[in-house]
Amino acid sequence: MDTTQTLATFITSFDGTKIPESVRAIAVRSLVNWAGCALGGARHPALLNAMTAMRPFIGAPQASVIGRNDRVDALNAALFNGISSHVLDFDDTHMATLVHPSGPVLSALLALAEYHPIDGNTFVEAIVFGIEIECRIALGVCPAHYDIGWHVTGTVGGFGAAAAVGRALKLDAKQMAWALGIAATQAAGLREVFGTMCKSLHPGRAAQSGLSAALMAQAGFTSSLRAIEAPRGFAHVLSTEQHFEKMTQGLGTVWHTLENSFKPYACGLVIHPIIDGCLTLRQQHQFSSDDVKQIDLKVHPLVLELTGKSAPTTGLEGKFSVQHSAAIVTHEAKSQARQYSDAAVQDPAVTRLRTKVQVAIEPGLRVDEAKVTMTLHDGRVLHHHVVHTLGSIERPMNDEQVDAKFMDLASTVMTPEQATQALATCRAVGRATDAGSVGRALSAPK
């Protein structure tokens, strides 16, 4: 059986009771993390600008915009929540491919759940299928797909969204193959736009295209049944290498969903080891940023390729500047959303400290590994080797840490009581009779 149809059959036919509890737990953790990120981005200019542009075209109030009192049509809800959940660059990441799985999947699925009621168990299963398919298709085309300039979250996210919604709608295998094909022909997203509002557009559009793909397939809108693997299909057109076996091997027994990781810091993932190192040195040696003469960083090659913006001028650019992260963490001993505002990037003290940051590639380092050396004016030379960064598979964030992250991000738009109730609703979604209750709980600003 061809790849597209094999995946479609798995999505529509696999017995949900056979999904391991550990996989279900990651699905719920992904929901909590995604929801917190969307709440944190609910007042970001990127979301406000998108809503302003689309407001004349918004349809019936079918679904919530997270962290706001707006209700919009489901397709625009998927778009807006995809933008807000990614704009802080604080959302989950599949380390092997750098895809951000939950933005497309949950933005689409929750929009569906609010106007087409589904129970919580179905909702959790749909999250699993969405993330699993998204990660598998990403594995089948990466790293070459990413290396030539495609943003994998934008291109592959639509498949995840279509899989999740298609599972929730109980599409048959042929309809599901069509849905994957409809998502395939909409795949887009360029790495050139990193550091601008467009990066957050990618999961928003992927959510919107995946949701529409499943709905159109349900209505009989056809597509190729080989849209992923055909010579002029997704994998061959958008990648110079294809690994189709990675898309289908171990379906139902090997769960790549378990490899989803969660960010403790609000910036590009490859910078996280540097942040860990700078934080550790600050905490261990109790110096101030004024004491620092030079910061030397040894990193994986992707760090400079993805985050080498040495002189950022905006918060969005700062998320892709390893120099800014090293400077702001050394200056403030924090790396949350507030450290990537325009004001933080333009702070004269941080700007001066950025000029003291030297970055060099060291062969053999992994993406989640780095070496940090700080030379102080008093002559001390401090070293720290980060073997695995916090948030990696080897040092994962647990439920308590993800819940604390949710509460911190929610505090920007909710009272503590509202945030506590919203968190409890997310955590209990698997037992809910109506999964749309999650969207409603997340939509009440203070």
C-alpha positions in Angstrom: 0.0 0.0 0.0 1.3 3.5 -0.8 2.4 5.8 2.0 -0.6 8.2 1.9 -3.1 5.4 2.0 -1.1 3.5 4.7 -1.2 6.6 6.9 -4.9 7.2 6.2 -5.8 3.7 7.1 -3.8 3.9 10.3 -5.5 7.2 11.3 -9.0 6.0 10.6 -8.8 2.3 11.7 -6.4 2.0 14.6 -8.1 1.1 17.9 -7.8 4.0 20.2 -7.9 1.9 23.3 -4.5 0.5 22.3 -2.9 3.9 22.6 -0.5 3.6 25.6 -1.3 5.8 28.6 2.2 7.4 28.3 1.2 8.6 24.9 -2.1 10.0 26.1 -0.3 11.8 28.9 2.0 13.5 26.4 -1.1 14.5 24.4 -2.6 16.2 27.4 0.7 17.8 28.4 0.9 19.1 24.8 -2.5 20.7 25.2 -1.6 22.4 28.5 1.7 23.7 27.0 0.0 24.9 23.8 -2.8 26.6 25.7 -0.4 28.5 27.9 1.6 29.6 24.8 -1.7 30.8 23.1 -2.7 32.7 26.3 0.8 34.3 26.4 0.5 35.4 22.8 -3.1 36.7 23.0 -2.1 40.3 23.1 0.9 40.2 20.8 0.8 42.7 17.9 1.1 39.8 15.4 -2.3 38.4 16.5 -3.9 41.9 16.8 -2.7 42.8 13.3 -4.0 39.5 11.8 -7.4 40.0 13.5 -7.7 43.6 12.3 -6.9 42.5 8.7 -9.4 39.6 8.7 -12.2 41.2 10.8 -14.3 42.3 7.8 -14.4 38.7 6.6 -15.0 36.8 9.9 -18.1 34.6 9.9 -20.4 33.1 12.4 -19.2 33.0 16.1 -18.3 29.3 16.2 -15.1 29.1 18.3 -13.1 31.1 20.8 -9.9 33.1 20.2 -7.8 32.0 23.1 -7.2 34.5 25.9 -9.8 37.0 24.4 -13.5 37.5 24.5 -13.7 37.2 20.7 -15.7 34.4 19.0 -15.1 33.9 15.3 -15.8 31.3 12.6 -13.9 28.0 13.1 -11.4 28.5 10.2 -10.4 31.9 11.5 -10.2 30.6 15.1 -7.7 28.0 13.8 -5.7 30.7 12.1 -5.6 33.1 15.0 -4.9 30.5 17.7 -2.2 29.1 15.6 -0.6 32.5 15.4 -0.9 33.3 19.1 0.4 29.9 20.2 3.6 30.2 18.2 4.4 33.9 18.2 6.4 33.7 21.5 8.4 30.7 20.1 7.6 29.0 23.4 5.7 26.0 22.0 6.6 22.3 21.9 9.2 20.9 19.5 10.0 17.5 18.0 13.8 17.6 18.4 14.6 15.2 15.5 12.9 17.4 12.9 12.4 20.8 14.7 8.7 20.7 13.9 6.3 22.3 16.4 3.5 19.8 16.5 0.8 21.2 18.6 0.3 24.6 17.0 -1.3 23.3 13.8 -3.0 20.2 15.5 -4.6 21.8 18.5 -5.5 25.1 16.8 -7.5 23.1 14.3 -8.9 20.5 16.6 -10.1 22.9 19.3 -11.8 25.1 16.7 -13.6 22.0 15.5 -14.6 20.9 19.0 -16.4 24.2 19.8 -18.8 24.1 16.9 -19.0 20.3 16.3 -19.1 18.8 19.8 -16.8 15.8 20.4 -16.1 14.0 23.7 -12.9 14.3 25.6 -11.6 10.8 24.9 -12.1 11.4 21.1 -10.3 14.7 21.5 -7.3 13.2 23.2 -7.0 10.4 20.7 -7.2 13.0 17.9 -4.3 14.9 19.4 -2.2 11.8 19.4 -3.0 11.0 15.7 -2.3 14.6 14.7 1.1 14.8 16.4 2.1 11.3 15.4 1.4 11.9 11.7 3.0 15.3 11.7 6.2 14.0 13.2 6.3 11.0 10.9 5.9 13.0 7.7 8.5 15.4 9.0 10.9 12.5 9.6 10.3 11.4 6.0 11.6 14.6 4.5 14.0 16.1 7.0 16.7 17.2 7.3 16.9 18.0 3.6 13.5 19.6 3.5 14.4 22.0 6.3 17.9 22.6 4.9 16.7 23.9 1.6 14.6 26.6 3.3 11.2 25.2 4.1 9.7 25.8 7.6 8.6 22.3 8.5 5.9 23.4 10.9 4.2 25.3 8.1 4.6 22.6 5.5 4.0 19.5 7.5 1.6 21.0 10.1 -1.3 20.8 7.8 -1.0 17.0 7.7 -1.2 16.9 11.4 -4.2 19.1 11.6 -6.0 17.2 8.9 -5.2 13.9 10.7 -6.5 15.1 14.0 -9.7 16.6 12.6 -10.2 13.7 10.3 -10.0 11.2 13.2 -12.4 13.3 15.3 -14.9 13.5 12.4 -14.5 9.7 11.8 -13.6 10.0 8.2 -13.1 6.7 6.3 -9.8 5.8 4.9 -10.5 7.2 1.4 -11.7 10.5 2.8 -8.7 10.6 5.0 -6.3 10.1 2.1 -8.1 12.9 0.3 -7.7 15.1 3.4 -4.0 14.4 3.5 -3.8 15.3 -0.3 -5.7 18.5 0.2 -3.3 19.4 3.0 -0.3 18.4 0.8 -1.2 20.8 -2.0 -1.5 23.7 0.5 1.9 23.1 2.2 4.0 26.2 2.6 6.3 28.2 4.9 9.7 29.7 4.3 12.6 30.0 6.8 13.5 33.3 5.3 10.7 35.0 7.3 12.0 33.9 10.7 12.3 36.9 13.0 9.1 38.4 11.6 5.4 38.0 12.3 5.2 35.6 9.3 6.8 32.8 11.3 3.8 32.5 13.5 1.5 32.6 10.4 2.9 29.2 9.4 1.2 27.1 12.2 -1.9 29.3 11.8 -2.3 28.6 8.1 -1.4 25.0 8.6 -4.2 24.6 11.2 -6.6 26.4 8.9 -5.6 24.3 5.8 -5.7 21.1 7.8 -9.1 21.8 9.2 -10.5 22.8 5.8 -8.9 19.7 4.3 -10.7 17.3 6.6 -14.0 19.1 6.2 -13.7 19.2 2.4 -12.8 15.6 2.2 -15.8 14.7 4.4 -18.0 16.5 1.9 -16.5 14.5 -1.0 -13.9 16.9 -2.3 -11.3 14.7 -3.9 -7.5 14.7 -4.1 -4.7 12.4 -5.2 -4.5 9.2 -3.1 -0.7 9.4 -3.5 -0.2 13.0 -2.7 2.7 12.4 -0.3 4.8 9.9 -2.2 4.0 10.4 -5.9 6.8 11.7 -8.2 5.2 15.1 -8.2 3.8 14.8 -4.7 4.8 16.5 -1.5 7.9 14.6 -0.6 9.6 14.7 -4.0 8.7 18.3 -4.8 9.6 19.8 -1.4 12.6 17.8 -0.4 15.8 16.6 -2.1 15.7 13.4 0.0 12.8 11.1 1.0 12.6 8.5 3.8 9.2 7.0 3.3 10.0 4.1 5.6 10.2 6.6 8.5 6.6 7.7 7.8 5.1 4.2 8.2 7.5 1.9 10.1 6.1 0.8 13.5 2.7 2.4 13.1 0.8 1.7 16.3 3.8 0.3 18.1 6.4 3.1 17.9 5.1 6.4 19.0 7.1 9.5 18.0 4.6 11.5 20.0 6.7 10.5 23.0 9.6 12.4 21.6 7.7 15.7 21.8 9.6 18.2 24.0 8.6 21.3 25.8 10.4 24.6 26.1 11.5 26.2 29.3 12.7 29.3 27.4 10.8 31.6 25.0 13.1 31.5 22.0 14.6 29.3 19.2 15.2 25.8 20.6 18.8 25.6 19.5 19.7 28.5 21.8 18.4 26.7 24.9 21.8 25.0 25.9 23.4 28.4 25.8 20.7 29.8 28.1 21.2 26.8 30.5 24.9 27.5 30.6 24.6 31.2 31.3 21.9 30.7 33.9 24.0 28.0 35.7 27.1 30.2 35.8 25.1 33.2 37.1 23.5 31.0 39.8 26.7 29.3 40.9 29.0 32.3 41.0 26.7 35.3 41.8 28.2 37.9 39.5 26.5 40.7 37.7 26.5 41.5 34.0 28.7 44.5 34.7 31.4 42.1 35.9 31.5 40.3 32.5 34.4 41.0 30.1 33.6 38.4 27.5 31.2 35.5 26.8 32.5 32.7 24.6 30.1 30.1 23.2 30.8 26.8 21.6 27.7 25.5 19.7 26.3 23.1 17.1 26.3 24.5 13.5 22.5 25.0 13.5 22.8 27.7 16.2 24.5 30.2 13.9 22.5 29.1 10.9 19.1 29.6 12.6 19.9 32.2 15.3 22.9 34.2 14.2 21.1 37.6 14.2 23.9 39.4 16.0 22.2 42.8 16.1 18.5 42.3 16.5 16.2 45.3 16.8 12.9 43.7 17.7 11.7 41.1 20.1 10.9 38.7 17.3 14.4 39.1 15.9 15.8 38.6 19.4 14.3 35.1 19.6 16.6 34.2 16.7 19.7 35.8 18.2 22.0 33.6 20.3 23.9 36.8 21.2 20.8 38.4 22.6 19.9 35.3 24.6 23.3 35.0 26.1 23.3 38.8 26.9 19.7 39.0 28.4 20.2 35.9 30.5 23.5 37.1 31.8 21.9 40.5 32.5 18.5 39.4 34.0 19.0 35.7 34.9 15.7 34.9 33.2 14.6 33.8 29.7 10.9 34.0 29.6 8.6 35.9 27.2 9.4 39.2 28.8 13.0 38.9 27.9 12.1 38.9 24.2 10.1 42.1 24.0 11.2 45.0 21.9 12.2 46.9 25.0 14.4 44.1 26.2 16.2 43.8 22.9 16.7 47.5 22.7 17.9 47.9 26.3 21.3 49.7 26.2 22.8 47.5 28.8 21.8 44.4 26.9 23.0 45.9 23.6 26.4 46.6 25.1 26.7 43.1 26.5 25.8 41.5 23.1 29.0 42.9 21.7 30.9 40.9 24.2 29.5 37.6 23.0 31.6 35.4 20.7 30.1 32.3 19.1 32.1 29.5 17.5 31.0 26.1 16.0 32.5 23.1 17.7 32.3 19.8 15.6 30.7 16.9 17.5 28.3 18.9 19.7 24.7 17.9 19.6 21.9 20.4 19.0 20.9 20.2 22.8 24.6 20.6 23.9 26.8 23.7 24.3 29.9 25.0 26.1 29.8 28.4 27.8 32.9 30.4 29.1 32.6 33.7 30.9 35.7 35.8 31.5 35.2 38.4 34.3 37.0 41.7 34.8 38.5 40.4 38.0 40.3 37.7 36.1 38.1 34.7 36.8 37.3 32.4 33.9 34.2 30.4 34.4 33.2 27.3 32.4 30.1 25.2 32.1 29.4 22.3 29.7 25.6 21.7 29.1 25.4 18.1 28.0 21.6 18.1 27.6 19.5 21.2 27.9 16.5 21.4 30.1 13.4 20.5 28.0 15.3 17.9 25.9 14.2 14.2 25.9 17.0 13.4 28.4 16.0 16.3 30.7 12.2 16.7 30.1 9.9 19.2 31.7 7.5 17.4 33.9 3.8 18.1 34.4 4.4 20.4 37.3 6.9 22.5 35.3 4.6 22.7 32.3 1.7 23.7 34.6 3.8 26.4 36.2 4.7 27.7 32.7 1.0 27.7 31.9 0.1 29.8 35.0 2.8 32.3 34.3 1.8 32.8 30.7 -1.9 32.9 31.6 -1.3 35.7 34.2 -1.0 38.1 31.3 -4.7 37.8 30.4 -6.4 36.0 33.3 -6.9 36.3 37.0 -5.3 33.5 39.1 -8.7 32.0 39.7 -9.5 31.9 35.9 -6.1 30.5 35.1 -6.4 27.7 37.7 -9.8 26.7 36.4 -8.6 26.8 32.8 -5.7 24.6 33.7 -7.9 22.1 35.5 -10.2 22.0 32.5 -7.3 21.2 30.2 -5.9 18.5 32.5 -9.3 16.8 32.8 -10.2 17.0 29.0 -10.0 13.2 28.6 -13.0 12.8 30.9 -15.0 15.6 29.4 -18.4 15.0 27.7 -17.7 18.1 25.5 -14.1 18.9 24.6 -15.2 22.4 23.4 -15.3 23.3 27.1 -11.6 23.7 26.9 -11.9 26.5 24.3 -14.5 28.3 26.4 -12.4 28.0 29.6 -9.4 29.5 27.8 -11.3 32.4 26.3 -12.1 34.6 29.4 -9.7 37.5 29.8 -9.6 39.5 33.0 
